[in-house]
Amino acid sequence: MSVVAVAGGTGSIGRSVVEEIVADGKYEVIVLSRKADPELEKTLGSRIVTVDYSDPGSLAILFEENRVNTVISALGGRSPPEQEHALVQAAEKSSVTKRYIPSVWGVKYRPEDSWFSIAATKLEVFKALDKTQLEWTVIANGFFLDYWGIPKIKTYLSPQTLVLDVAGKKAAIPGTGGKPIVFTYTGDVAKFTAKLLTLKKWESVSYIVGDRLTWEEFVKLSQEITGEKIEVTYDSVELLKSGKITELPGHVYAYDFFTKEALQGMLSQFGLLFEQGVFDFQPEQSLNDLFPEIKPKSARDVLEIGWKK
């Protein structure tokens, strides 16, 4: 049985991916982590291997000893960029590793998106992968839907308030609010990822579309399902470019982890990407087309799970 190594597989999107690959039963999975967790290992049904991301050589040996054919990176946003580069170097150095999925889980950023701090980091990973012999693909699933189903939906994502604050009954829509955005639930992203591994050839981008709607449509849907009026504010492009957004009630809880300035800066950048249409991709072929048996959750499904009374 071919072996898949998932870096960052103990939480967030990585844990969902591990669970679905294990459930699919076609591949052996090992989870790369900086610390051991015997109890979680039992829950996942997968070995957790402790690694040192500062040492690509030891990672390459680990891949060879475990016969790792494919590396999936699900390293968190706060992980130092050097960790992903070490994974790429190790995968290239390993004589048995042939495939790689970088930690993107959103859109395949373009050079013109390099003003966005996250995109700049990912673009450097793409450059590194282009220099290897690895077959690699970016999983483009738009924005995760889970955030609007918390606290009731099954997810390993940490809560995050962005644009639409259902609990706070407020929304701060970036720009005009009329640009469509692709949203996908992590559980569905994970299911498609498990199936992606079975394909003999990968495209440079593997598209997944859970749902596509504008922020204005999302707000109307929330009001319909919850029966609660949402107070809507529109943040101009000029405001977003200044690194600011309208504060929502849910943002306050994040200030224990981010300063207000840092949070507003990051969310304003996402707002600009939404308004520029970066999250509205309409590919000629998606994983939905290749695996029609998977029926992804819609925004309505997620909102009903989280908020329907």
C-alpha beads as a LAMMPS data file, in Angstrom:
LAMMPS data file: protein, C-alpha beads

309 atoms
308 bonds

1 atom types
1 bond types

-500.0 500.0 xlo xhi
-500.0 500.0 ylo yhi
-500.0 500.0 zlo zhi

Masses

1 110.0

Atoms # bond

1 1 1 0.000 0.000 0.000
2 1 1 1.359 3.405 -1.008
3 1 1 2.222 5.748 1.857
4 1 1 1.101 9.365 2.242
5 1 1 2.715 11.702 4.785
6 1 1 0.617 14.609 6.060
7 1 1 2.488 17.467 7.702
8 1 1 0.280 19.277 10.177
9 1 1 -2.170 16.387 10.235
10 1 1 -3.119 16.709 13.899
11 1 1 -5.390 19.720 13.493
12 1 1 -7.208 22.152 11.181
13 1 1 -7.641 21.019 7.545
14 1 1 -4.805 18.495 7.990
15 1 1 -6.726 16.390 10.485
16 1 1 -9.774 16.263 8.212
17 1 1 -7.549 15.154 5.331
18 1 1 -5.964 12.406 7.426
19 1 1 -9.361 11.119 8.541
20 1 1 -10.726 10.940 4.995
21 1 1 -7.658 9.244 3.510
22 1 1 -7.770 6.655 6.292
23 1 1 -11.516 6.174 5.755
24 1 1 -11.003 5.769 1.994
25 1 1 -8.664 2.878 2.778
26 1 1 -6.460 3.058 -0.315
27 1 1 -3.345 4.524 1.299
28 1 1 -1.373 4.189 4.491
29 1 1 -1.059 7.532 6.258
30 1 1 1.642 8.803 8.560
31 1 1 1.266 12.159 10.292
32 1 1 4.282 14.427 10.659
33 1 1 4.292 16.378 13.909
34 1 1 6.731 18.142 16.188
35 1 1 5.483 16.165 19.181
36 1 1 4.125 12.701 19.877
37 1 1 0.487 12.137 20.862
38 1 1 -0.304 8.441 21.520
39 1 1 -3.975 9.096 22.312
40 1 1 -4.581 11.084 19.134
41 1 1 -2.715 8.417 17.193
42 1 1 -5.370 5.890 18.280
43 1 1 -8.178 8.252 17.312
44 1 1 -6.729 8.996 13.898
45 1 1 -5.869 5.392 13.095
46 1 1 -2.554 6.648 11.790
47 1 1 1.002 6.765 13.091
48 1 1 2.264 10.136 14.302
49 1 1 5.966 10.554 13.560
50 1 1 7.922 13.308 15.290
51 1 1 10.039 15.380 12.919
52 1 1 12.545 18.207 12.927
53 1 1 11.552 20.658 10.200
54 1 1 14.904 22.404 10.445
55 1 1 16.668 19.317 9.064
56 1 1 15.638 18.426 5.472
57 1 1 18.179 15.613 5.425
58 1 1 16.541 13.766 8.320
59 1 1 13.135 14.324 6.742
60 1 1 14.340 12.788 3.472
61 1 1 15.635 9.731 5.351
62 1 1 12.283 9.459 7.134
63 1 1 10.446 9.550 3.783
64 1 1 12.680 6.831 2.384
65 1 1 12.454 4.604 5.468
66 1 1 8.659 4.857 5.404
67 1 1 8.361 4.566 1.620
68 1 1 6.468 7.866 1.381
69 1 1 5.215 8.401 -2.156
70 1 1 3.225 11.596 -1.507
71 1 1 3.688 14.492 0.904
72 1 1 0.701 16.663 1.793
73 1 1 1.487 19.879 3.622
74 1 1 -1.197 21.259 5.925
75 1 1 1.117 23.374 8.029
76 1 1 -0.685 26.193 9.814
77 1 1 -0.509 29.839 8.840
78 1 1 1.733 30.610 11.791
79 1 1 4.310 27.979 10.852
80 1 1 7.613 29.513 9.749
81 1 1 7.930 29.458 5.925
82 1 1 11.198 27.565 6.311
83 1 1 9.277 24.481 7.433
84 1 1 7.480 24.107 4.111
85 1 1 10.680 24.716 2.184
86 1 1 12.348 21.972 4.231
87 1 1 9.519 19.597 3.303
88 1 1 9.948 20.420 -0.387
89 1 1 13.712 19.880 -0.186
90 1 1 13.251 16.585 1.638
91 1 1 10.634 15.321 -0.815
92 1 1 12.918 16.146 -3.733
93 1 1 15.888 14.488 -2.067
94 1 1 13.980 11.314 -1.188
95 1 1 14.345 8.646 -3.856
96 1 1 10.836 7.293 -3.243
97 1 1 8.799 10.491 -2.979
98 1 1 7.168 11.580 -6.216
99 1 1 4.216 13.834 -5.380
100 1 1 3.589 16.943 -3.297
101 1 1 0.593 19.066 -2.266
102 1 1 1.651 22.431 -0.763
103 1 1 -0.174 24.081 2.114
104 1 1 -2.426 26.480 0.244
105 1 1 -6.030 25.278 0.648
106 1 1 -7.636 28.323 -0.906
107 1 1 -6.570 29.656 -4.301
108 1 1 -3.443 29.386 -6.406
109 1 1 -2.034 32.849 -5.929
110 1 1 -0.623 34.688 -8.929
111 1 1 2.470 36.924 -9.064
112 1 1 0.162 39.959 -9.174
113 1 1 -1.180 38.889 -5.757
114 1 1 2.261 39.187 -4.149
115 1 1 1.199 42.366 -2.282
116 1 1 -0.818 39.976 -0.067
117 1 1 1.543 38.706 2.645
118 1 1 0.243 35.113 2.595
119 1 1 0.374 34.982 -1.202
120 1 1 3.992 36.156 -1.250
121 1 1 4.959 33.258 1.009
122 1 1 3.072 30.702 -1.121
123 1 1 4.561 32.037 -4.351
124 1 1 8.041 31.295 -2.995
125 1 1 6.954 27.697 -2.311
126 1 1 5.658 27.411 -5.894
127 1 1 9.032 28.603 -7.190
128 1 1 10.804 26.006 -5.063
129 1 1 8.518 23.229 -6.325
130 1 1 9.041 24.279 -9.942
131 1 1 12.740 23.571 -9.491
132 1 1 12.106 19.971 -8.435
133 1 1 11.142 16.814 -10.310
134 1 1 8.092 16.370 -8.092
135 1 1 4.592 16.211 -9.505
136 1 1 2.617 18.775 -7.546
137 1 1 -0.791 20.398 -7.461
138 1 1 -2.426 23.226 -5.551
139 1 1 -5.802 22.436 -4.030
140 1 1 -8.022 25.438 -4.747
141 1 1 -11.199 25.261 -2.682
142 1 1 -11.921 28.953 -2.147
143 1 1 -12.675 29.981 1.425
144 1 1 -13.619 27.476 4.133
145 1 1 -17.352 27.363 4.900
146 1 1 -16.883 25.919 8.372
147 1 1 -16.615 29.317 10.032
148 1 1 -20.329 29.953 9.485
149 1 1 -21.380 26.593 10.932
150 1 1 -19.460 26.858 14.207
151 1 1 -20.198 25.859 16.951
152 1 1 -22.351 22.927 15.775
153 1 1 -20.656 21.751 12.606
154 1 1 -17.860 19.186 12.789
155 1 1 -14.626 21.048 12.159
156 1 1 -11.049 21.268 13.377
157 1 1 -10.722 24.931 12.426
158 1 1 -10.474 27.544 15.147
159 1 1 -13.375 30.032 15.140
160 1 1 -12.838 33.105 13.011
161 1 1 -15.120 36.044 12.258
162 1 1 -14.862 37.350 8.721
163 1 1 -17.317 39.667 6.906
164 1 1 -20.493 37.977 8.212
165 1 1 -20.849 37.703 11.998
166 1 1 -23.952 35.544 12.416
167 1 1 -23.828 35.534 16.216
168 1 1 -23.200 39.278 16.369
169 1 1 -25.939 39.980 13.783
170 1 1 -23.632 42.264 11.833
171 1 1 -21.770 42.163 8.535
172 1 1 -19.005 44.343 7.101
173 1 1 -19.036 43.623 3.378
174 1 1 -15.852 44.437 1.446
175 1 1 -16.325 46.650 -1.597
176 1 1 -19.623 46.284 -3.424
177 1 1 -20.424 42.818 -2.096
178 1 1 -21.411 41.720 -5.591
179 1 1 -18.411 39.573 -6.503
180 1 1 -19.022 35.787 -6.281
181 1 1 -16.782 33.754 -3.969
182 1 1 -16.175 30.011 -3.869
183 1 1 -16.710 28.439 -0.444
184 1 1 -16.093 24.800 0.542
185 1 1 -16.493 22.860 3.782
186 1 1 -13.258 21.270 5.059
187 1 1 -14.828 17.816 5.324
188 1 1 -15.604 17.947 1.601
189 1 1 -12.157 19.314 0.741
190 1 1 -10.713 16.324 2.590
191 1 1 -12.926 13.843 0.725
192 1 1 -11.895 15.241 -2.645
193 1 1 -8.236 15.242 -1.568
194 1 1 -8.435 11.536 -0.732
195 1 1 -9.817 10.880 -4.229
196 1 1 -7.249 13.170 -5.855
197 1 1 -4.528 10.784 -4.684
198 1 1 -5.996 8.046 -6.907
199 1 1 -5.559 10.050 -10.128
200 1 1 -2.703 8.923 -12.357
201 1 1 -1.964 12.478 -13.455
202 1 1 -2.419 15.750 -11.604
203 1 1 -3.212 19.137 -13.062
204 1 1 -1.264 22.126 -11.716
205 1 1 -4.413 23.234 -9.860
206 1 1 -7.046 20.882 -8.443
207 1 1 -10.283 22.840 -8.124
208 1 1 -13.059 22.111 -5.626
209 1 1 -16.301 24.093 -5.563
210 1 1 -18.581 23.635 -2.580
211 1 1 -20.750 26.667 -3.277
212 1 1 -20.476 30.007 -5.048
213 1 1 -22.284 33.123 -3.825
214 1 1 -21.727 36.811 -3.134
215 1 1 -21.464 38.301 0.338
216 1 1 -24.802 40.003 -0.180
217 1 1 -26.359 36.617 -0.992
218 1 1 -24.646 35.074 2.038
219 1 1 -26.112 37.762 4.330
220 1 1 -29.629 37.261 2.910
221 1 1 -29.295 33.502 3.370
222 1 1 -28.230 33.986 6.989
223 1 1 -31.231 36.211 7.677
224 1 1 -33.568 33.678 6.082
225 1 1 -32.238 30.752 8.104
226 1 1 -31.825 32.453 11.472
227 1 1 -34.806 34.779 11.227
228 1 1 -32.514 37.526 12.555
229 1 1 -31.871 40.864 10.884
230 1 1 -28.217 41.478 9.978
231 1 1 -26.930 45.050 10.258
232 1 1 -24.834 45.593 7.128
233 1 1 -21.943 47.994 6.584
234 1 1 -19.941 48.284 3.358
235 1 1 -16.182 48.783 3.636
236 1 1 -14.872 50.817 0.714
237 1 1 -11.830 49.738 -1.265
238 1 1 -10.080 52.851 0.031
239 1 1 -10.709 51.755 3.633
240 1 1 -9.482 48.243 2.871
241 1 1 -6.320 49.582 1.226
242 1 1 -5.608 51.538 4.398
243 1 1 -5.467 48.237 6.295
244 1 1 -8.729 48.782 8.143
245 1 1 -12.206 47.241 8.269
246 1 1 -15.375 47.776 10.253
247 1 1 -14.970 45.977 13.571
248 1 1 -17.445 43.142 14.153
249 1 1 -18.390 41.789 17.617
250 1 1 -16.596 38.499 16.948
251 1 1 -13.291 40.247 16.280
252 1 1 -12.928 41.229 19.918
253 1 1 -12.391 37.603 20.952
254 1 1 -9.438 37.343 18.567
255 1 1 -7.512 40.159 20.222
256 1 1 -6.080 37.696 22.738
257 1 1 -4.157 36.171 19.802
258 1 1 -3.789 39.115 17.387
259 1 1 -3.486 42.811 17.995
260 1 1 -6.420 44.732 16.583
261 1 1 -4.125 46.357 14.035
262 1 1 -2.728 42.992 12.855
263 1 1 -6.176 41.392 12.597
264 1 1 -7.629 44.320 10.692
265 1 1 -4.632 44.331 8.382
266 1 1 -5.024 40.649 7.520
267 1 1 -8.814 40.769 7.081
268 1 1 -8.629 43.920 4.975
269 1 1 -6.282 42.088 2.612
270 1 1 -8.766 39.235 2.282
271 1 1 -11.456 41.853 1.638
272 1 1 -9.469 43.224 -1.286
273 1 1 -8.975 39.733 -2.709
274 1 1 -12.724 39.074 -2.483
275 1 1 -13.518 42.367 -4.210
276 1 1 -10.925 41.670 -6.923
277 1 1 -12.620 38.347 -7.720
278 1 1 -9.596 36.216 -6.794
279 1 1 -11.845 33.720 -4.981
280 1 1 -14.242 33.370 -7.918
281 1 1 -12.693 30.675 -10.068
282 1 1 -14.698 28.870 -12.749
283 1 1 -12.465 26.074 -14.039
284 1 1 -13.156 24.006 -17.143
285 1 1 -12.824 20.913 -14.964
286 1 1 -12.942 20.436 -11.208
287 1 1 -12.634 17.506 -8.836
288 1 1 -16.414 17.799 -8.507
289 1 1 -16.637 16.733 -12.162
290 1 1 -14.225 13.841 -11.706
291 1 1 -15.831 12.550 -8.511
292 1 1 -19.579 13.331 -8.807
293 1 1 -20.382 10.852 -6.035
294 1 1 -19.181 13.452 -3.525
295 1 1 -21.978 15.922 -2.820
296 1 1 -20.409 18.934 -1.071
297 1 1 -22.260 20.979 1.515
298 1 1 -23.662 24.320 0.407
299 1 1 -23.643 27.558 2.383
300 1 1 -27.286 26.876 3.204
301 1 1 -26.395 23.427 4.559
302 1 1 -23.664 24.835 6.790
303 1 1 -25.758 27.729 8.092
304 1 1 -28.643 25.379 8.865
305 1 1 -26.342 23.050 10.804
306 1 1 -24.922 25.923 12.798
307 1 1 -27.863 28.250 13.279
308 1 1 -31.283 26.894 12.300
309 1 1 -33.597 27.052 15.298

Bonds

1 1 1 2
2 1 2 3
3 1 3 4
4 1 4 5
5 1 5 6
6 1 6 7
7 1 7 8
8 1 8 9
9 1 9 10
10 1 10 11
11 1 11 12
12 1 12 13
13 1 13 14
14 1 14 15
15 1 15 16
16 1 16 17
17 1 17 18
18 1 18 19
19 1 19 20
20 1 20 21
21 1 21 22
22 1 22 23
23 1 23 24
24 1 24 25
25 1 25 26
26 1 26 27
27 1 27 28
28 1 28 29
29 1 29 30
30 1 30 31
31 1 31 32
32 1 32 33
33 1 33 34
34 1 34 35
35 1 35 36
36 1 36 37
37 1 37 38
38 1 38 39
39 1 39 40
40 1 40 41
41 1 41 42
42 1 42 43
43 1 43 44
44 1 44 45
45 1 45 46
46 1 46 47
47 1 47 48
48 1 48 49
49 1 49 50
50 1 50 51
51 1 51 52
52 1 52 53
53 1 53 54
54 1 54 55
55 1 55 56
56 1 56 57
57 1 57 58
58 1 58 59
59 1 59 60
60 1 60 61
61 1 61 62
62 1 62 63
63 1 63 64
64 1 64 65
65 1 65 66
66 1 66 67
67 1 67 68
68 1 68 69
69 1 69 70
70 1 70 71
71 1 71 72
72 1 72 73
73 1 73 74
74 1 74 75
75 1 75 76
76 1 76 77
77 1 77 78
78 1 78 79
79 1 79 80
80 1 80 81
81 1 81 82
82 1 82 83
83 1 83 84
84 1 84 85
85 1 85 86
86 1 86 87
87 1 87 88
88 1 88 89
89 1 89 90
90 1 90 91
91 1 91 92
92 1 92 93
93 1 93 94
94 1 94 95
95 1 95 96
96 1 96 97
97 1 97 98
98 1 98 99
99 1 99 100
100 1 100 101
101 1 101 102
102 1 102 103
103 1 103 104
104 1 104 105
105 1 105 106
106 1 106 107
107 1 107 108
108 1 108 109
109 1 109 110
110 1 110 111
111 1 111 112
112 1 112 113
113 1 113 114
114 1 114 115
115 1 115 116
116 1 116 117
117 1 117 118
118 1 118 119
119 1 119 120
120 1 120 121
121 1 121 122
122 1 122 123
123 1 123 124
124 1 124 125
125 1 125 126
126 1 126 127
127 1 127 128
128 1 128 129
129 1 129 130
130 1 130 131
131 1 131 132
132 1 132 133
133 1 133 134
134 1 134 135
135 1 135 136
136 1 136 137
137 1 137 138
138 1 138 139
139 1 139 140
140 1 140 141
141 1 141 142
142 1 142 143
143 1 143 144
144 1 144 145
145 1 145 146
146 1 146 147
147 1 147 148
148 1 148 149
149 1 149 150
150 1 150 151
151 1 151 152
152 1 152 153
153 1 153 154
154 1 154 155
155 1 155 156
156 1 156 157
157 1 157 158
158 1 158 159
159 1 159 160
160 1 160 161
161 1 161 162
162 1 162 163
163 1 163 164
164 1 164 165
165 1 165 166
166 1 166 167
167 1 167 168
168 1 168 169
169 1 169 170
170 1 170 171
171 1 171 172
172 1 172 173
173 1 173 174
174 1 174 175
175 1 175 176
176 1 176 177
177 1 177 178
178 1 178 179
179 1 179 180
180 1 180 181
181 1 181 182
182 1 182 183
183 1 183 184
184 1 184 185
185 1 185 186
186 1 186 187
187 1 187 188
188 1 188 189
189 1 189 190
190 1 190 191
191 1 191 192
192 1 192 193
193 1 193 194
194 1 194 195
195 1 195 196
196 1 196 197
197 1 197 198
198 1 198 199
199 1 199 200
200 1 200 201
201 1 201 202
202 1 202 203
203 1 203 204
204 1 204 205
205 1 205 206
206 1 206 207
207 1 207 208
208 1 208 209
209 1 209 210
210 1 210 211
211 1 211 212
212 1 212 213
213 1 213 214
214 1 214 215
215 1 215 216
216 1 216 217
217 1 217 218
218 1 218 219
219 1 219 220
220 1 220 221
221 1 221 222
222 1 222 223
223 1 223 224
224 1 224 225
225 1 225 226
226 1 226 227
227 1 227 228
228 1 228 229
229 1 229 230
230 1 230 231
231 1 231 232
232 1 232 233
233 1 233 234
234 1 234 235
235 1 235 236
236 1 236 237
237 1 237 238
238 1 238 239
239 1 239 240
240 1 240 241
241 1 241 242
242 1 242 243
243 1 243 244
244 1 244 245
245 1 245 246
246 1 246 247
247 1 247 248
248 1 248 249
249 1 249 250
250 1 250 251
251 1 251 252
252 1 252 253
253 1 253 254
254 1 254 255
255 1 255 256
256 1 256 257
257 1 257 258
258 1 258 259
259 1 259 260
260 1 260 261
261 1 261 262
262 1 262 263
263 1 263 264
264 1 264 265
265 1 265 266
266 1 266 267
267 1 267 268
268 1 268 269
269 1 269 270
270 1 270 271
271 1 271 272
272 1 272 273
273 1 273 274
274 1 274 275
275 1 275 276
276 1 276 277
277 1 277 278
278 1 278 279
279 1 279 280
280 1 280 281
281 1 281 282
282 1 282 283
283 1 283 284
284 1 284 285
285 1 285 286
286 1 286 287
287 1 287 288
288 1 288 289
289 1 289 290
290 1 290 291
291 1 291 292
292 1 292 293
293 1 293 294
294 1 294 295
295 1 295 296
296 1 296 297
297 1 297 298
298 1 298 299
299 1 299 300
300 1 300 301
301 1 301 302
302 1 302 303
303 1 303 304
304 1 304 305
305 1 305 306
306 1 306 307
307 1 307 308
308 1 308 309
